[in-house]
Amino acid sequence: MSSSSIATSLSSTSVPLPTQSLIPDDPIASRLSYLSSTITTLIACITPMIALMYLFFLSWTYQYARKNPRPLNKASGLWLQKYAPAVYVFLVLSSLTEVAFASWLVLQYRFNHNYPNVEFRSGTRLLLFASSWTSFTAGAYTLLFLHPRWSKHPVSSIGAQAIWIFVTWLFWVVGAGIVNTSVSAILDKDACRTVAYCAQIRVYSVWRS
């Protein structure tokens, strides 16, 4: 076979090249998208589970308290026994909702680094801490307040609860002040187009207010 025929046969043979569809366009973007969807799913599953666990222990403590009632001499004690647990339940459930919102934003900013400004990220982190603190401590106080024996512990006293209310209020005020100061430009309609998760931030701000 001549060299010209070999060259002709080689030129006529087509070598398949890898297509563009087999290679992902942006592996980093795909990984971040996967992390974002995973975070959303985990938060959507874990938060209701924590709320259900809290309601289960609350129901058990309430039933135990009804079977073993503690003596109450004053009318104020009866009023507190009736309404204070409802206030604590509201604090726990609303704080858990705040935990879900704030943790989603914090984790998105952690992986994507697309927070609007440093102040908003810091305020959201502080509110995440404040809501986690409130969920845990208010849940514990609910059980301590209802249980006939645990309610006699010094940590369940009126003074201890007053200190807890002040510290918790301080966390929320500082965190909300930082977020409100940094979120004013984000809530503007024109600026919202350039801010990541602007709709979520608006829902988060409306819920917090």
C-alpha positions in Angstrom: 0.0 0.0 0.0 1.4 3.4 -1.0 1.9 6.3 1.4 -0.7 8.4 -0.3 -3.4 5.7 0.2 -2.5 5.4 3.9 -2.8 9.2 4.3 -6.1 9.2 2.5 -7.5 6.4 4.8 -6.3 8.2 7.9 -7.8 11.5 6.9 -11.2 9.8 6.2 -11.3 8.1 9.6 -13.1 10.2 12.1 -12.1 10.1 15.8 -15.0 10.6 18.2 -14.4 13.5 20.5 -16.0 13.9 24.0 -19.1 16.0 23.8 -19.7 19.0 26.0 -22.7 17.4 27.7 -20.6 14.7 29.3 -18.5 17.3 31.2 -20.3 19.5 33.7 -20.3 23.2 32.9 -19.3 24.3 36.3 -18.4 21.7 39.0 -18.2 24.3 41.7 -21.7 25.7 40.9 -23.1 22.2 40.8 -21.6 21.4 44.2 -22.9 24.6 45.7 -26.4 24.0 44.3 -26.3 20.5 45.8 -25.2 21.8 49.2 -28.0 24.5 49.1 -30.7 21.9 48.4 -29.3 19.6 51.0 -29.3 22.4 53.6 -32.9 23.3 52.8 -34.0 19.6 53.1 -32.2 19.1 56.4 -33.5 22.3 58.0 -37.1 21.4 56.8 -36.8 18.0 58.4 -34.9 18.7 61.6 -36.9 21.8 62.8 -40.3 20.0 62.9 -38.7 17.0 64.6 -37.3 19.2 67.4 -40.7 20.8 67.8 -42.5 17.5 68.0 -39.9 16.2 70.6 -40.6 19.3 72.6 -44.3 18.9 72.4 -44.0 15.2 73.4 -42.0 16.1 76.6 -44.4 18.9 77.3 -47.4 16.6 77.1 -45.7 14.1 79.4 -44.8 16.8 82.0 -48.3 18.2 81.8 -49.9 14.8 82.4 -47.6 14.2 85.3 -48.3 17.6 86.8 -52.1 16.9 86.7 -51.6 13.6 88.5 -49.4 15.2 91.1 -50.6 18.8 91.5 -48.5 21.2 93.6 -50.2 23.3 96.3 -50.9 26.9 95.2 -52.2 29.3 97.9 -52.3 32.6 96.0 -54.4 33.7 93.1 -51.3 34.9 91.3 -49.9 31.4 91.6 -53.0 30.0 89.9 -52.8 32.6 87.2 -49.1 31.8 86.5 -49.8 28.1 86.5 -52.5 28.6 83.9 -50.9 31.1 81.5 -47.1 31.0 81.9 -46.7 27.6 80.1 -48.6 29.0 77.1 -46.2 31.9 76.9 -43.2 29.6 77.0 -44.7 27.3 74.3 -45.2 30.3 72.1 -41.6 31.4 72.7 -40.2 28.0 71.9 -42.2 27.5 68.6 -41.6 31.0 67.3 -37.9 30.8 68.2 -37.6 27.5 66.3 -39.1 29.2 63.3 -36.5 31.9 63.6 -33.8 29.2 63.9 -34.9 27.7 60.6 -34.8 31.0 58.8 -31.5 32.3 60.3 -29.7 29.0 60.0 -30.6 28.7 56.3 -29.3 32.1 55.6 -26.1 31.6 57.7 -25.3 28.3 56.0 -26.0 29.8 52.5 -23.6 32.6 53.3 -21.1 30.2 54.7 -20.9 28.1 51.5 -21.6 30.7 48.8 -20.1 33.8 50.4 -22.8 36.0 48.8 -24.0 37.9 51.9 -25.1 41.5 51.1 -22.8 43.0 53.8 -20.8 42.0 56.8 -23.2 43.7 59.2 -26.2 41.7 58.0 -24.2 38.4 58.2 -23.1 39.2 61.8 -26.6 40.2 62.8 -28.1 37.1 61.3 -25.5 35.0 63.2 -26.4 36.7 66.5 -30.1 36.2 65.9 -29.4 32.5 65.2 -27.7 32.3 68.6 -30.5 34.3 70.2 -33.2 32.1 68.8 -31.3 28.9 69.6 -30.8 30.1 73.2 -34.5 31.0 73.5 -35.7 27.7 72.1 -33.5 25.7 74.5 -33.9 27.8 77.7 -37.6 28.5 77.2 -38.2 24.8 76.5 -36.3 23.9 79.7 -38.3 26.5 81.7 -41.6 25.1 80.4 -40.7 21.7 81.9 -39.3 23.2 85.1 -42.3 25.3 85.6 -44.9 22.5 85.1 -43.1 19.7 87.0 -44.2 19.6 90.6 -40.7 18.8 92.0 -38.6 20.6 89.4 -40.5 23.8 90.0 -39.0 24.0 93.5 -35.4 24.3 92.2 -33.7 27.7 92.6 -33.3 28.0 88.9 -37.1 28.1 88.6 -37.5 31.0 91.0 -39.0 34.3 89.9 -35.6 36.0 90.2 -33.9 33.5 88.0 -36.6 33.8 85.4 -36.3 37.6 85.5 -32.6 37.4 84.8 -33.2 35.0 82.0 -35.8 37.3 80.5 -33.4 40.3 80.6 -30.5 38.4 79.1 -32.7 36.9 76.3 -34.2 40.3 75.6 -30.7 41.8 75.3 -29.6 39.2 72.8 -32.7 39.8 70.6 -32.4 43.6 70.8 -28.7 43.7 69.8 -29.2 41.2 67.0 -32.3 42.9 65.6 -30.7 46.3 65.8 -27.7 45.1 63.7 -30.0 43.5 61.1 -32.4 46.4 60.9 -29.5 48.8 60.4 -28.0 46.8 57.6 -31.2 45.6 55.9 -32.7 49.0 54.9 -31.0 49.1 51.5 -31.8 45.4 50.9 -35.5 45.9 51.2 -35.5 48.6 48.5 -37.2 47.3 45.4 -34.5 48.6 43.0 -31.6 47.2 45.1 -33.3 43.8 45.6 -32.4 42.7 42.1 -28.7 42.6 43.0 -29.0 40.9 46.4 -29.0 37.1 46.8 -31.9 35.6 48.6 -33.7 39.0 48.7 -37.2 37.4 48.9 -36.0 35.2 51.8 -34.5 38.2 53.5 -37.8 40.0 53.2 -39.8 37.1 54.7 -37.2 36.8 57.4 -37.5 40.5 58.3 -41.3 40.5 58.2 -41.4 37.4 60.5 -38.9 38.9 62.9 -40.9 42.1 63.1 
